[in-house]
Amino acid sequence: MRLEVWKKSHQFVLDVYEVTKAYPKEELFALTRQIRKAAFSIPANIAEGTGKKSIKDFSNFLRISLGSAHECEYYVLLSKDLSYINGIQFSELNNDINRIKAMLIRFLKRLSEFE
């Protein structure tokens, strides 16, 4: 996949998986599962959207990705507040997810010019 937003969001998924390895075992089917699911939903929906025939359909999948990014932003904050990640990890993940959100918003704005 050549889209920079996809590449950035794929790396975010890899980072989330790495960080969540250290989450408490009792979170395996709760926060760990939720943050991972929301994270991989971002590039997965971008990828699925690229296979759609219309810009409107593609934009819809990008909006789903954006929603998942917002969800991740909350899970990253919750992880920090529960002391599952440290301040540096929080800053890195939070900065990354905010960059991804900004990229998605810019992409959606560009696509809306063609709808």
PyMOL commands that set and color helices and strands:
alter all, ss='L'
color gray80, all
select helices_A, chain A and resi 4-20+25-27+31-50+55-81+87-112
alter helices_A, ss='H'
color red, helices_A
deselect
rebuild
show_as cartoon
